[in-house]
Amino acid sequence: MKLQLLFLAFFLSGIHFIYSFTDPHDATVLLTLKDAWKNTPPSWEHSLDPCGLPGWEGVTCNNSTYRVTALKLSTMGLEGKLEGDIGELTELTTLDLSFNRGLKGSLSPQLGKLQNLTFLILAGCSFNGDIPYELGNLSNLVFLALNTNNLTGKIPPSLGSFSKLLWLDLAENMLTGSLPISTSKTPGLDLLSEARHFHFNKNKLSGPIPAKLFSSNMNLRHMDLSNNSFKPSEAPTWFSSLSTLTTLVMENGSLQGSIPHELFSFPQLEEVLRGNPVCNDHTSSLDAYCQENQQTPKPYYPSLANCECTSCLLDQDCNPWNCECVYPYKGTLSVGGSLLSELPNATVLKLLENSLSMSQSLLPGSIYIQASWKSSGNDSSGEAPQLKDARRFSYVELRKCTNNFAERNVIGSGAYGKVYRGLLSNGQVVAIKRAQQGSMQSLLEFKTEIELLSRVHHKNLVGLVGFCFEQGKQILIYEFMPNGTIRDSLSGKSGIYLDWNRRLYIALGSATGLAYLHEHANPPIIHRDVKSTNILLDENLTAKVADFGLSKLVSDALTSNVSTQVKGTMGYLDPEYYQTQQLTEKSDVYSFGVFMLELLTSKRPIVKGKYIVHRVRTTMNKDEEVHYGLWDMIDLSIRDTKNLIGFGKFLEITMQCIEDSPEDRPTMSEVVKALETILQNDGVVSSTSTLSPTSDLGASRGAFNHPYNDPKHKMDVISIDTFGYSGAYTISTRV
């Protein structure tokens, strides 16, 4: 009932639902969790749309179905309970809430409904009560970590139903009873023939260690049964049958009698037997395995912590599994065929890491896979792109020019990560945009931004200096914009006052940049994310359009319609584009119209659920000749200006831009012309400095100077599908 009521509330929330990307059932569950938990990531407070842009940190969605496929919230400091509604996220493949000590209460039986789950990582929390029997329904599970909680009761036999399970960790709880073995009616742990890791240590398990639990057809690599209350017994015969075993830890395991000598014939096997009765025989040949100073293998906790190793030396790397600085041994793993297309899938990479670790007798986490641009043989399709006017920086270079990404050099931040001020070796000041782990762009978005920015040059577009794609980092280096974003100025954050005249110039400059993208870039470019935070001001307060991560190339000059998945920012989205998924240059025009309303009002597009476009349309009164009924909506800082020159014409072109039908909207060059007319006719621009579309739309550094509808240029088209590369994938909020 609670879920139904919340869904109804979400459905009735007006504009938020209309513009929501997330499947409504999934969104309702996440909103329930947000209300039930403390210390959720800040991005969860900024939007009701987990799969939208920029999205919720730690939430991964499928871009086709907008279903939630992963929750990766390790070490977030979360507090609360894991509510039963979690079972409604039926498309989840990964649930990682590890090392949030504030998560308490019992584990919901509803977890058993997540039948697509492959990774269930709840280690290091404070969950109590029984392990739900319903977990046995998770037939696709390959990784189960419930260690380091306060779980009690018996191990449910249903856990023996995990036919694909590689990792089972129930250590450091208060579990009681015996290890369950299969019968004619119930499953048991002996059926987990694919398992590589059994961790049952530091519980209160009792009874004998069943001989049937292990067999020669198992591939077990690491087993820890230490510090329980097992019944004293002789070492079972299975000891010598597990030829794949590399680590056997049975401290205080109540072993007595003789130990099969075959057990010690495996050169790769590390045994820890201290604290067992067999070690009391001083004539025993087991002294080497009973010593107190024998080092117990360091426990492995599969934390997916989001960490930064800011103190590493320049020749060290950060191990993302334990946040330690290391001197790595680096090698090359060459893959091809169908696997190559799966590399963007973080689950595939993690399975590769675990598989390699296991096959090489290493603890998981010892191997970290990081892909990079590399070609094989004469095939150059996978090489790093040779981009005109864009330099490829090494990660070491960028660490040097930012003082190891020092906090004092941070000049901005967002859901994607942080922007740093950097000083290159040639003295150039740059802005370095570094995506944080968990908020990486998709490969397509990242390569699009690199490719487009390296090809377009205009005084109203932010220039790309270079990029870095090493060690799993996505870093872009831009020319430095010292005066921040238009949103910063409108909100008062930057301290820059924008009078009405300056706002007109900003509108003209940004419109000119967009018109260049639409009509003078080859092929034409649709920005797809025009907004006040993507328009920056340089030292002369010249407006420059930035952030091409979502841009789309129009590869056919004969048509301006592009069918694409809807992406953009809520409040700026063209309703026609949202409904039909048909992207055109007029979609940018609509977003620009919303931006022009921001220049008038200084308000964000959506404030407390109220949409600025709707408010202006319903408030505007054409019979009121001076301010058209919008006096109360105009920004206070410009409202008292004696003469808002060209206000009526500015409002007229703005309303044309936000027409519902794309056919009724002007082109960006028509917007430029209208804004020029306002400035010229009202005497702001002198007659000797005429701003013509031809002169001001021209490229500043050798860019294309022809409109895209010129047939002779149709063949000069770049296919983004040939721009292939792969990288290290961490936790992403988009798929």
N, C-alpha and C positions, 0 to 999 in steps of 0.2 A: 504493500500500500504506500509505503514511504517513497519507493522508487516511482510509482505512478504519479503521485502528487508532485514530486520534483520535476518529472518530465513535463507535466502539465504546466508548471510554473515556467519552465524553460521555453515551452512552446509559445506561451503568452507573453514572452519578454520582448515582443516587437522586433525592432531593428536588429537586435543581436541574433535572433534566430534566423531572420530573413537573410542575413549576410554571413551565416555560420557555415564553415567548411565541415566541421566535425559531425559525424553521425550523431543524431540527437540522443540516442540511447547511451552511447559512449560518453558524450558530453555530460549527460546527467550523472553518470556514475562518477566521473572525475570531479564534478562540482560537489557531489556528496563527500568524496574523499577530502577535497579542499576544506570543506566545512568541518570535517571530523579531525583534521590534522592541524597541528601547529608547525610553524617554521617551514611552510612550503616555499618553494623558490619565488622570488619577486615577480617573475613573469606570469605566475599563476594569478596574480592580483590585477594584472593590466588588461585582461581579456577574458571573455566568457567562451572563447573559441580555441580549445587546446590545439587543434590541427591547423588553425589559421596562421597568418603571418604577423609577427615573427614566430608565434607558437609558444607552447609551454615547455620550459626546460625539463628534460628527462622524459618527455612524451614523444614517442615515434609513431607516425601515422602512415597509412598507405595512401598515396596520392591519387589512386584511382577510386577507391571505395570510401576514403576518409574515415576508415575504421582505425582505432588505436591498436597498434601491433606490439608495442613495447612500453614498459614503464621502468626506467633505469634511474633510480633515485638513491643510490648508495651514498652513505656518509653525508646526508643533508641535514642531520639534526632533527629529523621529523619526530613528532610526538603525537600519540593518539592510538587508535585501534584500527585494525584492518577490517573494515566493514564488510558485511555479507554481500553487498551489492557488487563487490569486485568480480563476482562470478558472471556478471552480465557483459564483461569485456571479452566476449567469446573469440575474438580474433587475436588475442594476446599470444605472442610467441616467447616473450621474455618478461619476467617480473623480477626485478632486482631492487629490494629494499634493504640491502645488507648494511649493517653497522649504523643503524639508527636506534640507539639505546632507548629512546623515548617511545618506541612502538611497543605496545603492551597488549595484554588480553589474549584470548584464545584464537587459534587459527580457524577461520570460517570453513565449514564443510563446503561452502560455495566455491572454494578454490577448485574443487573437483569438476566444475563445469568448464574450466579453461582447457578444453581438450586439444587446442592447438599449441599449448605451452611446450617449449623445449628447454627453457632455462627457468628454474625457480630457485632464487637465491635470497634467503631470508636470514642469513647468518648474522651473528653479532647484534641481535635485537633483544627484546625482553619478553618474547611471546611465552605464554604458559599454557597449561592444560595438555590434553591429549593431541597426538598427531591425527588429524581427521582420516578416517578409513577411506573417505571419498577421494583422497589423493591418488588412490590406485586407478582412478579413471583416466589419469593423464598418460595416455598410451604413447604419446610422442616425446615424453620427457627424456632428455639426455643428461641433464645436470640438475641434481637436487642437493641443496645445501641448507640444512636447518640447524647447523652447529651453533654453539655458543648462545643458547637461549635458556629458558627455564621450563622446557617441555617435560611433562611427566607421563606416567602411564606406560603401556606396552607399545612396542613397535608393531604397527598393524600389518598383518600378513599381506594385505592388499598391495604393499609396496613391491611385492614380488611380481606384480603385473607389468613392470616397466621393461618391456622387451628391448628397448633401445638405450637403456640407461648406461652411461659411462661413469658417472660420478655420484656416489652416495655418501653424504657426510651428515651424521647425526651426533657428532661428538659434542662434549661439554654441555650436556643437559642433565636431567635427572630421570632418565628413562629406566624402567624396571622390567622384570620378567625375562624370559629367554629370547634368544634369536629365533624368529619364526621360520619354520621349515614347511615346505609344501606337503599337503596331504591329497587324498583323492577328491576332497571337497574345497580346499582353500589353497591359494598360492602361497609362496614363501620366498625368502631371500635367495634360496638355492637356485631359483629360476633365472636369476640375473646373470646370465652367461656372458653378456657383453660388457659387464662392469669392469672398470680398470681400478677403481678406488673404493675401498670400504673403510670408513672412519666411524668407529663405534666407541672410541676411547672417552674416558672421564664421564661415565654414566654410572648407574647402579644395576646393570644387567646381571642376571643370575642364571643358575642352571649350568649344565655342561656346555662346552663349545661343541656344537653338533658337527659330527664328522660329515654329515650329508651336505653341510653348507657349501663345501668346496669340492670341485671335481677337476679332473685333468683337462677338460675341454674349456675351462674358464681362461680368460686373458687377464687375470688380476695382476696389477703391478704394485699397488701400495695398499697395505692393510694395517690398521691400528686397532687392537682390541684391548689396549692397556687400561689399567686403573678402573676395573669393574669388580663385580663380586661373583665371578664365575665359580662354579663348583670345582674343587681340586680334581684334576684328571691328568692322565698321561697325554703326551703330545699326540694328537690324532694322526692317522696315516696320511691325511691330505697334505701335511707339511711338505712331504717330498714329491708331491704330484704337481705342484704349481711351478712349472719351470719358468714362467714369465715373471714371477714375483721379484721385485727389486728392493722393496722395503717391508720388513715385518717387525712391528712394534707390539710387544706383549708384556710390558712392564706390569708387575703385580698381577699376573694373569693366572695364578694358581696352577701353573704347570708343574708336574712332578714326574718322577720316573725317568726313563731314558728318552733321549731325543734322537730321531733318525739321523744317522751320519750323512745321509744323502742331502739333507737340508743345507749342509755347509759346503756342498760341492758346487754350488752355483756361484761363480766368481762375482756376479753383479749384485748379489743379494746382501743387503745390510740388515742385520738382526739386532734387536734390542730386547733382551730377556731378563734384565735385572729385576729383582724383587720377586722372582718365582722360586718355589721350593727346589727346583732343579739346580739353582745356583748355590744351594747350601752344601752341596757335595764338593769339598775342597779338592778332591781328586779328579773332579770333572774336567773334561776337555773344553768346557764351555766358558772358561774364565774370560776369554776375549769378548764374549757376548754378555757377560754379567757385570762388567766393571761399571762402577758408578760414574766414572769420567767419560764413558762412551757418550758421544754427543747424539742426543735424540734429534731426528730430523725436524727442522723448523716447521711448525704447523703452517699449512697453506690456507689462507682465507681468501676466497675468490671475490675480493672487493673490486668494484668497478669505480673506484674513487676518482673524483674529478679534482686533480691536483696539478700544481705547477711547481717545478723544481727550480726556483729562481736563484739558488745559490750554487748551482753546478758550475764546474770549471768549463772552459770553452771546449775542451776535448772530451768532455763527458756528455752522456745523454741521460734523460730522465726515464726511469722505468715506470711506465704508467700504471703498473699493477701495485707497486708498493711505495711510489713517490720517493724513491731513493735515487741518488746520483750514482751512475755506474760508468765504468769503462767497457763499452760493449765489444763483443766479438761480432763482427758483421759478415754475413754471407749473403748469397743470392739464391733465392728459390724461384725457379723458372716454371711458370704455369702457362697453359694455353688451352685451346679447345673450348668446350662449354664452360669450364670453370672460370674463364676470364670474364664472362658476362655476369658471373655471380659475385665478383669482387666487391661491388658496392654494398653487398649485404654484410653487415657487421657480424651476424650470426655465423655466416660461412667462414669469415676470417677467424672468429673465436674457435670454431671447431677445428680449423687448420692448426691454430696455435696449440690447442689441447692435444690434438692427434700427434703433432710433432714432439711435444713434450713427453708424451707417453711412450712413443716409439723410440725415443732417445734416452729413456730412463731418467727423465728430468721431472722435477715438480712443475705442474702447470704454473705459468707466470714467468718461467725461466726463458721462454721464447716469446718474443713480441714481433708480429709480422707487420711490416711497413712496406707498402709497395711504392715504387717510384717509376719515373719515366725511364724506360730502357727498351731498346730495340734488340731484335735477335736476327743475326745474319744480315741480309740485305734489305730486310723489311724496315722501312723508316716510319711506318704508320704510328708506332708507339713512342717515337722519340719526343723529347721535350720540344715544344714549338719554338721556332725561330721567328719571333714577332718583331715587327718593325717598331723602332722607337720605344721598346719596352725591354728592360734589362732583367735578367734572372739573377736574384740575389741568393747567396747562401744564408742558411740560418745563423751561422756564426757571425757573418757580417751584420745582420740585423740585431743580434744580441749586443754587439759592440756599440752600435750607433744609438742604442736605447739604454745603455748601461744595464744590460741584462734584463730588459723590460721592467725597469724600475717603476714603482708606483708614482713617483714624482713626475714621470714623463707622460702619464695618462692624461689625454685631453678630451676623451669622450668614451662612452661605453653604451652598450645596448644588449639586446638578447643574443646578438651574434658574438659578442666579446668586447674587447677594448681597442681603442685607437691611441697610439703612442706618438709623441713628437720625437723625431729622430734626426740626428745630424750625420749626414753621409761624410765619407772621407774627403770629398771634394768641397765640403762646406755647405752643401745644399741642405736646407731644412725640409723635411718630408713628414707626411702623415702616414703611419704604418697601421693598417687595419688587420688585426690578428683575430681570427675566429677561435673561440674557446672550445675546448672539448665538450661535446654535447650539443653544440650549436653550429656544426659545420654546414656550409652550403652543400647542396648536392653537387656532384661533379659537373653536371650540365651547367648549373648556375655559376660555379666558380670559373669554368673555362669560358663561359659566355662573357663574363665581366672582363677577363683578361683579353680575350680576342677583340671584343668591341672597343674597349678603351685604347687598345694599341693601334687601332685603325682610324679612329675619328679624332680630329684635332680642330678645335674651335674655341674661341675666347670665352664662350659661355658654357663650356663643358669642362669638368674637372679632368685634368690630365693624369694618365697613368705613367708613373716612373718605372715601375717594375713589379715583380712578384717573387714569391718564394713558395716552393712546395717540397719541403724536406721534413723528414722525421714526423710525418703525419700532420704537419702544420699547413694551414691555408692562410697565406699572408699576402696582402696587396699593399703596394707602396704608391701613394698619390702625391701630387703636388700639395704643398701645405696651404690650407685655407685658414688664415689667422682669426677670422671673425665669425667662425662657426656657421650654424645653420640658420635659416630664416625662422624656424620655430624657436630657436634660442633667443633671437632678437625680439620676436613678437611676445614672448613670455617674459621678457626682461632679464633672462638669465645671462645674456652676453653683455648687458650694459650698453648696447648700441641702440640709440633711438632712431627709429625709422619714421620720418615725417611722410606726409602724403606724396610729395614729389619723389622721394627716394623709393617709395613703394611702387610708384608707376615705373620707375627705371628698373626695379627688380622684376616686375611683371614682364616688361619688355625684354630684358636680358634673358630670363629663363624661357620665355616663349620663343625667342630667337634660337636658343640652343636646341629646343625640341623641334622647331621647324627644320633646322639643319639635319637632325637625325631622320626626320620623316622624308625629306625631299632632296637632300644633297649627299647623304651617305650612300654608299653603294656596296651591298644592297641596302635598302631602307631599313631603319631600325625603329621598332616600337618599344618605348621604355618600359611600360607596364607597371611602374611603381612611382609615378609622379606624386610628390607630397612635399610639405614644407621642411621635413627633416632631410630630404634629398636634394635640396637647393642650398648651396653654400655661398658665403661671401668672402672674397679675397681681401687683400690689404686696401684696395681702392673701393670696396663695397660693390664690386661687380658680381652679379649673380651668376653662379655656375651650377649646372645640373650634374648630379653625382649619382653613384650607385646603379650600375648596370647589371646587377646580379640576376634580375628577372627579365631582362630585355629579350626581345624576339626579333630574329632576322626575317624580313619579308623576302624570300628567295625568288619569288616570281613577280617580276615588275608589272605583269599584266593584271594582277589582282591584289587587292589590299586586304582580303579576308584571310585570316589564319585561324584554323581550328586548333584550340589549345586548352589544356586544363587551366581553370581559373586560378590566377595568382595575383596578388596585389595587397593593398592595405585597406582594411575596413574603413568605410567613410569616403574613400576616394574611388571605389570601384564603379565602373560604368555598369549600370543595371542591365543594359542590353548584352554586354559581354558576360555578365554573371549568369544571365538566363540562357543564352544561346551558345556560350563558349566560343563565339566568333570574335576574334580579336582584330581590330583595325586601328589605324592611326587616330580615329575619332574616339577610341577608348582613352588615349592619352589626353585628348582635348577635354573630355569630361573631367578627368582628374585635375587638369590644369584649371578648369572652371571652379572646382572646389577650392583649389589653392588660392585663386583670386578672391573667393569669399573669405578665406583666412586673412588675406591682406586687408580686407575691409573691416573685419570684426576682431581679429587676433584670437579667435576661438578655434579649437580643434573641430574637426568635422562632426564628431559625435561626442556630446557632453551629457552625461547622465541619461543616456538612452535617447537623447533628442538629436535628430539629424539636422545639420545646419542648412542643407539644401531645402529640406521640407519647411523649416522655419522661415527661411527667406521667402519662399514661394507663397506661403500663407500670410505672411506679414506685409509683403510689398503692396504699396498703394500707388498706382501710376498717376492718380489725380493729385498727389502731393508732389509738386514739381521740383522741390529742392532736394529732399532726401528720400522721396518715394516711400515714406512710412517706415523707414529703417533706422530712424534716428537712435532709438534705444539699442540697436544692435551694433552700431558703428563703434569701433575702438575708441575708448575715452581719450586716448592720447592724441588722436587726430580729429575728434569730433568737433572740437572748439576752433579748429582752423577756420579762418575767416572765409576762405574760398577753397573748397575741395574741387580744384579745377578738373573738369572733365568727368565729374562723378557720375552723371547720368549716362554718358557714353561708356564709361568703364563698367557700370552696372549692366548696361544693355549687352555688351559683348560677353560679360560673365554669364548672364542668363541664357544666352545663346549656346555657350559652351556646355551647360548642364541640361540641355534639352534631352528628354528621354530617348528620342529617336536619333540615331547617329546621322541620318540624312539631314536633320535640321541643325546640326552643329557646323560651325565654320572649320576650315582647316587651320593648322597652326600658323601658316603664312598669312592667312586672313586676320588672325588674331594679332600677329605682329604689325600688320598694316594698320589695323584699327588703333592699336596702342601708340604707334608712331603719330597717327593723325591727332590723337588726344594731346600728345606732348607738343607737337608742332603748332596746332591751331590755337593752343592756349598759351603760347609764348614761352614754354619751358625750354624748348630747344631752339637755338638760334637758326636763322635761315641758312647760315653757312655750314651748319653741321647736320645736314639732312641725313636721316636714317632710312635708307632704302633697303628693302629686303634683299636686293641683289648684292649691295656692298656689305651688309652686315651678316648675311648668311654665308659669305664666302669662307673657305677654310683658311686657318691662320698658318698652317705648316704643311702644305702639300697635300691636303685632303682633296677628295673628289669635288669638282665644281659643276656637276651636271645633275639635273633632276632625274629621279629614278624612272620617269616615264619616257625617257629618251630611248627608243628601240635599239640604238647602236650600242648601248651599254648593258643589254640584257645578259650577256654571257659572262660578265664580270661578277660572278656570284660565288660566295664562299659557302660550302656545305659544312655545317657544324658537326655533322656525323663523322667527318674524316679527321676531326680534331681529337684523337683518342689518347687518353692517358688514365692511369689509375693511381690510387694513393692509399695511405693508411686511414682506416675508417674507425673513428671512435663513436661514442654514443651520439646519435643524431635525433633532432626533433622532426625531421622529415625523411621520407623514403623516396 
